[in-house]
Amino acid sequence: MSDGLIIPSGMSRRHFMGHMATTAMTLPALQFMSTLEANAEAVRKSNKSCIFLWMGGGPATIDIWDLKPESEKNGGPFKPIQTSASGVMISEHLPTVAKQMKHLNIIRSLNSKEGNHDRGTYALHTGYVPNPTVVHPSFGAICSYELGERLENFDLPHFISIGTPSMGAGFLGMAHSPFMVQNPNAPIANLLPPAGVSNERLERRLQMLGLVENKFVSQRRGQSAKDHKSVYGKTIRMMNSRYGDAFKLKGEPDAVRDAYGRNEFGSGCLMARRLVEMGVTFVEVGMGGWDTHADNFDKLGKDLLPKLDKAMGTLVSDLEQRGLLDSTMIVWAGDFGRTPRINQNAGRDHWPNSWSVVMGGGGMKGGQAVGALDKDGVDIVDRPVGVMDLIATMTKTMGIKIDTQYTTPRGRPVKVVDGGTPIKELVG
C-alpha cells in the first residue's frame, strides 16, 4: 500500500460532514453481517493503537516533567516528587501520573525549533515544517492509512479526534482525515436522524444518493469521488452499529467517570480507552489552555495539572488493567515548551529549544528519563532529540516500516520518517 500513487483528496472533511447532515445519512433500520464483530476482534489482536494527548498552546514542561528547583531564576514554586520509576521525578501536582511512571518515559531533551503555534502544531503532528508545495499527512492519518485499512468493513473511523480538530490527512485524502468529536460529554454532531423524516423516506433518499454516487464514480472522477462514497458508507455503518456505543459514556460506572474526571479532557480520555478497546487505530484527545504567558503557576496548579493528572494517570492504569497497554502507545505533547525564564507577568513564553514530551505503552520500555538539560533548564547537555526522532519512534512502535514512502499527486516522494532515528532507549 505504501508504494502506490496517492491522488489528491479534492474535498474537505468539513464539506463532507455538512453534506452528510443535509442529506440525513442515518438509517436505523439497516442490518449488517455478523462478520463485523469478528473483524473488530481481528483488529484488536493484530493492530497497535495510539492515544495522542495533545496539549494545545504549548505546555510549560519545566513545571511538569523536568522541574529545576535548584535554579533561583527559573525554578518556580512547584516541587518535584518521586514516582514509580526509579530516579524519575515530576511535578507535585501529578500524584496519579507519578504512580504510573514505570510505564512511561520522559524525553527531556527535545529541540523542536518551531516557536510559532501553527508551525509547532504542524511539526509535532507530521514531523515536517509547513511547505507551500505539499500538505503532509498527520501521524494519525498515516496510522489510519497503513494500519486501519488492513481490515475492510470496520464500522468505526480509524482516526478520531476528541476536543481538537487535529491535523488532516494531507495528500493521503479525505478517507483518512480525523472524525471529530467536539465534546465527549455531549451527543456526537450529525449522528442522529433528522426530525420528521420517516425511515421509508430516508431509505429512498439513500437509494437515490447511491445511484448518484455510483454514476459519479463510474465517470472516473478520481480518488476523491471514491473516498467520498467510502466515507459515506462507513458513516452509515457507524451510525447503526453497536460499536457506536463506544462514544457513549453513560454506561461507565460512576467511580470510573470520577476517576478520569468529568470535564471534557477526562471524558475524552475515557472515550479514547473505549475506542481503542473496540479496535480504533489512532485517537487524539485535546486539552487547551496551555498558552500561559501570564499567571502560569496558578493556571497549572489550580486547573490544568489536576485535570491532566486524573485523566492521564487513570488512562494508563485502566489500559494496563485491561491488558491494552502493551498494544496501545501513549504520547503526550504540545506545540512547544515554555521559556525557562519567568516573565514579569508570572508567566512563561514560547520556547522550542529544550523541552519535554512523554511516551509509553505499545511495547516500549518504560520508567525512563531520556536526555537532560542544564540546572537552569536552558541548554541540552545530554542526548538531544529532534521531532523526526519522535516520529521514527512512534512509527517503529506502531509496526509501520521506517522506510515507508509515498508519492504525492505532483510526483514528489515523501517519507514518513525523513532523517529521524528511533530512540533506542525506548524501542531498542
C-alpha positions as CSV (number, residue, x, y, z in Angstrom):
1,M,0.0,0.0,0.0
2,S,2.8,2.4,0.8
3,D,4.3,2.2,-2.7
4,G,1.2,3.5,-4.6
5,L,0.5,6.9,-6.1
6,I,-1.7,9.0,-3.8
7,I,-4.3,11.0,-5.6
8,P,-5.4,14.5,-4.2
9,S,-8.3,14.4,-1.8
10,G,-10.2,17.2,-3.6
11,M,-12.7,17.6,-0.8
12,S,-12.6,18.7,2.8
13,R,-14.0,16.7,5.6
14,R,-16.0,19.8,6.8
15,H,-17.7,19.8,3.4
16,F,-18.5,16.1,3.7
17,M,-19.9,16.3,7.3
18,G,-22.1,19.3,6.3
19,H,-23.3,17.4,3.2
20,M,-24.0,14.4,5.4
21,A,-26.1,16.4,7.8
22,T,-28.2,17.9,5.0
23,T,-28.8,14.5,3.3
24,A,-29.6,12.6,6.5
25,M,-27.1,9.9,6.3
26,T,-28.5,7.6,9.0
27,L,-30.8,4.7,8.8
28,P,-31.6,2.8,12.0
29,A,-33.3,0.0,10.1
30,L,-30.1,-1.1,8.3
31,Q,-28.8,-4.5,9.2
32,F,-25.2,-5.7,9.0
33,M,-23.5,-9.0,8.8
34,S,-22.2,-10.7,11.9
35,T,-18.7,-10.9,10.5
36,L,-18.2,-7.3,11.6
37,E,-17.7,-8.4,15.2
38,A,-15.1,-11.0,14.1
39,N,-13.4,-8.3,12.1
40,A,-13.2,-6.0,15.0
41,E,-11.8,-8.7,17.2
42,A,-9.1,-9.3,14.5
43,V,-8.2,-5.6,14.6
44,R,-7.8,-5.7,18.4
45,K,-5.5,-8.8,18.2
46,S,-3.3,-7.7,15.3
47,N,-3.1,-3.9,15.3
48,K,-1.4,-1.5,17.6
49,S,-3.3,1.6,18.7
50,C,-2.2,5.1,19.7
51,I,-3.7,7.6,22.1
52,F,-2.2,11.0,21.4
53,L,-2.7,13.5,24.2
54,W,-2.4,17.0,22.6
55,M,-1.8,20.0,24.9
56,G,-2.8,22.9,22.7
57,G,-1.0,26.2,23.4
58,G,2.4,24.9,24.5
59,P,2.8,23.4,28.0
60,A,5.4,24.6,30.4
61,T,7.2,21.3,30.7
62,I,9.8,22.8,33.1
63,D,6.9,22.9,35.6
64,I,5.5,19.5,34.8
65,W,8.1,16.9,33.7
66,D,11.5,18.5,34.3
67,L,11.5,20.8,37.3
68,K,14.5,22.8,38.2
69,P,14.1,23.7,41.9
70,E,17.8,24.4,42.2
71,S,17.6,27.3,39.7
72,E,16.9,30.6,41.6
73,K,15.8,32.5,38.5
74,N,13.9,29.8,36.6
75,G,12.7,27.2,39.1
76,G,9.3,28.4,40.1
77,P,7.3,27.4,43.2
78,F,6.4,23.7,42.3
79,K,8.3,20.9,44.0
80,P,9.3,17.6,42.4
81,I,8.0,14.3,43.8
82,Q,9.2,10.7,43.4
83,T,7.5,8.4,41.0
84,S,7.2,4.7,40.5
85,A,10.1,5.0,38.1
86,S,13.4,4.9,40.0
87,G,15.1,8.2,39.9
88,V,12.4,10.0,37.8
89,M,10.8,12.9,39.5
90,I,7.9,15.0,38.2
91,S,5.6,17.8,39.5
92,E,3.9,17.5,42.9
93,H,0.6,18.3,41.0
94,L,0.8,14.9,39.2
95,P,0.5,12.3,42.0
96,T,-1.7,10.0,40.0
97,V,0.6,10.1,37.0
98,A,3.6,9.6,39.3
99,K,2.2,6.1,40.2
100,Q,2.2,5.2,36.6
101,M,5.6,6.5,35.5
102,K,7.0,3.0,35.5
103,H,5.0,2.6,32.3
104,L,6.0,5.9,30.7
105,N,9.1,7.7,29.5
106,I,10.0,11.4,29.6
107,I,12.1,12.7,26.7
108,R,13.7,15.8,28.4
109,S,15.9,17.0,25.6
110,L,13.6,17.8,22.6
111,N,14.5,20.7,20.3
112,S,11.6,21.2,18.0
113,K,12.8,24.5,16.6
114,E,9.4,25.9,15.9
115,G,8.1,28.5,18.3
116,N,5.0,29.5,16.4
117,H,1.8,27.8,17.4
118,D,0.7,26.8,13.9
119,R,4.1,25.7,12.8
120,G,4.8,23.9,16.1
121,T,1.5,22.0,15.8
122,Y,2.2,21.0,12.2
123,A,5.7,19.8,13.2
124,L,4.6,17.7,16.1
125,H,1.8,16.1,14.1
126,T,3.7,15.4,10.9
127,G,7.5,15.6,11.7
128,Y,7.8,18.3,9.0
129,V,7.7,22.1,8.8
130,P,5.0,23.6,6.7
131,N,5.8,23.7,3.0
132,P,3.8,25.6,0.4
133,T,4.2,22.8,-2.2
134,V,2.8,19.9,-0.1
135,V,0.5,19.3,2.8
136,H,1.9,16.4,4.8
137,P,-0.4,13.9,6.4
138,S,-0.6,13.8,10.2
139,F,0.7,10.8,12.0
140,G,-2.9,9.8,12.8
141,A,-3.7,9.8,9.1
142,I,-0.7,7.6,8.4
143,C,-1.8,5.1,11.0
144,S,-5.3,5.1,9.5
145,Y,-3.8,4.5,6.0
146,E,-1.2,1.9,6.9
147,L,-3.0,0.0,9.7
148,G,-6.7,0.8,9.7
149,E,-7.2,-0.2,6.1
150,R,-5.9,-3.7,6.7
151,L,-9.4,-4.5,7.7
152,E,-12.4,-3.9,5.5
153,N,-15.9,-3.2,6.7
154,F,-14.8,-2.0,10.2
155,D,-17.6,0.2,11.5
156,L,-15.6,3.0,13.2
157,P,-13.1,5.5,11.7
158,H,-9.5,4.7,12.4
159,F,-8.6,8.3,13.1
160,I,-10.7,10.0,15.7
161,S,-10.0,13.4,17.3
162,I,-11.7,14.4,20.5
163,G,-11.8,18.0,21.7
164,T,-9.4,19.2,19.0
165,P,-9.5,19.4,15.2
166,S,-6.1,17.8,14.9
167,M,-4.2,17.9,11.6
168,G,-5.6,16.5,8.4
169,A,-4.6,13.7,6.0
170,G,-2.9,15.9,3.5
171,F,-2.3,14.1,0.3
172,L,-3.5,10.8,1.7
173,G,-7.0,12.0,1.1
174,M,-10.3,12.6,2.8
175,A,-10.9,9.0,3.8
176,H,-8.1,9.3,6.4
177,S,-9.0,12.6,7.8
178,P,-10.0,12.7,11.5
179,F,-13.5,12.1,12.6
180,M,-14.1,15.0,15.0
181,V,-15.8,14.7,18.4
182,Q,-16.2,18.2,19.7
183,N,-17.4,17.5,23.2
184,P,-17.3,13.9,24.6
185,N,-19.9,14.9,27.2
186,A,-22.4,15.9,24.6
187,P,-24.2,13.9,21.8
188,I,-22.0,13.5,18.7
189,A,-22.9,16.0,16.0
190,N,-24.6,14.7,12.8
191,L,-25.2,11.2,14.2
192,L,-28.9,11.5,14.7
193,P,-31.7,11.2,12.1
194,P,-33.4,14.4,11.0
195,A,-36.6,15.2,12.8
196,G,-39.8,14.5,10.9
197,V,-38.2,12.1,8.3
198,S,-39.6,8.6,8.2
199,N,-37.4,5.6,7.8
200,E,-39.1,4.9,4.4
201,R,-38.4,8.4,3.1
202,L,-34.8,8.2,4.5
203,E,-34.3,4.9,2.7
204,R,-35.5,6.4,-0.6
205,R,-33.0,9.3,-0.1
206,L,-30.2,6.9,0.4
207,Q,-31.1,4.8,-2.6
208,M,-31.1,8.0,-4.8
209,L,-27.8,9.1,-3.3
210,G,-26.4,5.7,-4.1
211,L,-27.3,6.0,-7.7
212,V,-25.7,9.4,-8.0
213,E,-22.5,8.3,-6.2
214,N,-22.1,5.2,-8.3
215,K,-22.7,7.2,-11.5
216,F,-20.1,9.8,-10.4
217,V,-17.5,7.1,-9.6
218,S,-18.1,5.3,-12.9
219,Q,-17.1,8.5,-14.7
220,R,-13.6,8.1,-13.4
221,R,-13.7,11.3,-11.4
222,G,-10.6,10.4,-9.3
223,Q,-9.9,9.1,-5.9
224,S,-11.9,11.9,-4.2
225,A,-15.1,10.5,-5.6
226,K,-14.2,7.0,-4.3
227,D,-13.2,8.5,-0.9
228,H,-16.5,10.4,-0.7
229,K,-18.5,7.2,-1.3
230,S,-16.3,5.2,1.1
231,V,-16.7,7.7,4.0
232,Y,-20.5,7.8,3.4
233,G,-20.7,4.0,3.6
234,K,-18.6,3.9,6.8
235,T,-20.6,6.7,8.3
236,I,-23.8,4.8,7.8
237,R,-22.4,1.7,9.3
238,M,-21.1,3.7,12.3
239,M,-24.5,5.3,12.9
240,N,-26.2,2.0,13.0
241,S,-23.6,-0.3,14.5
242,R,-23.5,-1.3,18.2
243,Y,-19.9,-0.1,18.1
244,G,-21.3,3.4,18.1
245,D,-21.8,2.8,21.8
246,A,-18.1,3.5,22.2
247,F,-19.0,7.1,22.0
248,K,-21.5,6.9,24.9
249,L,-20.1,7.2,28.4
250,K,-23.3,6.9,30.4
251,G,-22.8,3.2,30.8
252,E,-19.5,3.6,32.6
253,P,-19.6,3.2,36.4
254,D,-19.7,6.5,38.4
255,A,-16.4,5.5,40.0
256,V,-14.7,5.3,36.6
257,R,-16.2,8.6,35.4
258,D,-15.0,10.3,38.6
259,A,-11.5,8.7,38.4
260,Y,-11.0,10.1,34.9
261,G,-12.7,13.4,35.7
262,R,-16.0,14.5,34.2
263,N,-14.5,17.5,32.5
264,E,-14.1,17.3,28.7
265,F,-10.5,16.1,28.8
266,G,-11.2,13.4,31.3
267,S,-14.2,12.2,29.4
268,G,-12.2,12.4,26.2
269,C,-9.5,10.1,27.7
270,L,-12.2,7.7,28.8
271,M,-13.8,7.7,25.4
272,A,-10.3,7.1,23.9
273,R,-9.9,4.0,26.0
274,R,-13.3,2.7,24.9
275,L,-12.4,3.4,21.2
276,V,-9.1,1.6,21.2
277,E,-10.7,-1.3,23.1
278,M,-13.1,-1.5,20.1
279,G,-10.1,-1.6,17.6
280,V,-9.7,2.1,16.6
281,T,-6.2,2.7,15.5
282,F,-5.5,6.3,16.4
283,V,-7.3,8.6,18.9
284,E,-6.2,12.1,19.6
285,V,-7.5,13.9,22.8
286,G,-7.0,17.6,23.0
287,M,-6.7,19.8,26.1
288,G,-6.2,23.5,25.5
289,G,-5.3,26.4,27.8
290,W,-1.5,25.9,27.9
291,D,-0.5,29.3,26.4
292,T,0.5,30.6,29.8
293,H,2.2,34.0,29.1
294,A,0.7,35.2,32.4
295,D,-0.3,33.5,35.7
296,N,1.4,30.3,34.7
297,F,1.6,28.8,38.1
298,D,-2.0,29.5,39.2
299,K,-3.3,28.1,35.9
300,L,-1.2,25.0,36.1
301,G,-1.5,24.3,39.8
302,K,-5.2,25.0,40.2
303,D,-6.7,23.9,36.9
304,L,-4.6,22.3,34.2
305,L,-2.4,19.9,36.1
306,P,-5.1,18.5,38.3
307,K,-7.3,17.7,35.3
308,L,-4.3,16.2,33.4
309,D,-3.3,14.2,36.4
310,K,-6.6,12.4,36.9
311,A,-7.2,11.7,33.3
312,M,-3.8,10.7,32.2
313,G,-2.9,8.7,35.3
314,T,-6.3,6.9,35.2
315,L,-5.9,6.2,31.5
316,V,-2.6,4.5,31.9
317,S,-3.8,2.5,34.8
318,D,-7.0,1.5,33.1
319,L,-5.2,0.4,29.9
320,E,-2.8,-1.7,32.0
321,Q,-5.5,-3.4,34.0
322,R,-7.4,-4.3,30.8
323,G,-4.4,-5.7,29.1
324,L,-4.3,-3.0,26.5
325,L,-1.2,-1.0,27.4
326,D,1.2,-3.3,25.5
327,S,-0.7,-2.7,22.3
328,T,-1.6,1.0,22.9
329,M,1.1,3.7,22.6
330,I,0.5,6.8,24.6
331,V,2.1,10.1,23.5
332,W,1.8,13.4,25.4
333,A,3.0,16.5,23.6
334,G,2.2,20.2,22.7
335,D,3.1,22.9,20.3
336,F,6.4,23.6,22.1
337,G,7.7,24.2,25.6
338,R,7.9,27.5,27.5
339,T,10.8,29.7,28.5
340,P,12.9,28.7,31.5
341,R,12.9,32.4,32.5
342,I,9.7,33.5,34.3
343,N,8.5,36.8,32.8
344,Q,7.1,39.9,34.6
345,N,3.6,38.5,34.4
346,A,4.4,35.4,36.4
347,G,4.2,33.5,33.1
348,R,6.5,31.8,30.6
349,D,6.8,32.5,26.9
350,H,7.3,30.3,23.8
351,W,10.4,28.0,23.9
352,P,11.0,25.3,21.4
353,N,14.7,24.9,22.1
354,S,14.7,22.5,25.1
355,W,11.6,20.8,26.4
356,S,9.8,17.5,27.2
357,V,7.4,15.1,25.8
358,V,6.2,11.8,27.3
359,M,5.8,8.4,25.5
360,G,5.0,4.9,26.7
361,G,3.0,1.8,26.2
362,G,2.8,0.0,22.8
363,G,5.6,-2.4,23.8
364,M,8.1,0.4,24.6
365,K,10.4,0.1,27.6
366,G,9.1,2.2,30.5
367,G,10.2,4.1,33.5
368,Q,13.0,6.2,31.9
369,A,14.0,9.8,31.6
370,V,15.9,10.3,28.3
371,G,18.2,13.3,27.9
372,A,18.9,16.2,30.2
373,L,19.1,20.0,30.4
374,D,21.4,22.1,32.5
375,K,20.4,23.2,36.0
376,D,18.5,26.2,34.7
377,G,16.6,24.3,32.1
378,V,18.1,26.2,29.2
379,D,20.6,24.1,27.3
380,I,20.5,20.4,26.3
381,V,23.5,18.8,27.9
382,D,22.7,15.1,27.2
383,R,21.0,13.1,24.4
384,P,19.5,15.8,22.1
385,V,16.3,14.6,20.3
386,G,14.6,16.0,17.3
387,V,10.9,15.9,16.2
388,M,11.7,13.3,13.4
389,D,13.2,11.1,16.1
390,L,9.9,11.1,17.9
391,I,8.1,10.3,14.6
392,A,10.6,7.5,14.0
393,T,10.0,6.1,17.5
394,M,6.2,6.3,17.0
395,T,6.4,4.7,13.6
396,K,8.5,1.7,14.8
397,T,6.3,1.3,17.9
398,M,3.2,1.1,15.7
399,G,4.7,-1.5,13.5
400,I,4.9,0.7,10.4
401,K,8.1,0.3,8.3
402,I,10.5,3.1,8.9
403,D,11.4,3.4,5.2
404,T,7.7,3.9,4.2
405,Q,7.5,6.4,1.4
406,Y,4.6,7.9,-0.6
407,T,4.3,9.7,-3.9
408,T,2.3,12.9,-3.9
409,P,-0.1,13.8,-6.7
410,R,2.6,16.0,-8.2
411,G,5.0,13.1,-8.3
412,R,7.0,14.2,-5.2
413,P,8.4,11.4,-2.9
414,V,7.7,12.0,0.8
415,K,9.0,9.8,3.5
416,V,7.1,9.1,6.7
417,V,10.4,9.3,8.5
418,D,12.9,11.7,6.9
419,G,16.2,11.6,8.7
420,G,14.9,10.6,12.2
421,T,16.1,7.7,14.2
422,P,14.1,5.7,16.7
423,I,15.0,6.5,20.3
424,K,17.0,3.4,21.2
425,E,16.4,3.6,25.0
426,L,12.7,3.1,24.3
427,V,12.5,0.7,21.3
428,G,16.0,-0.8,21.1
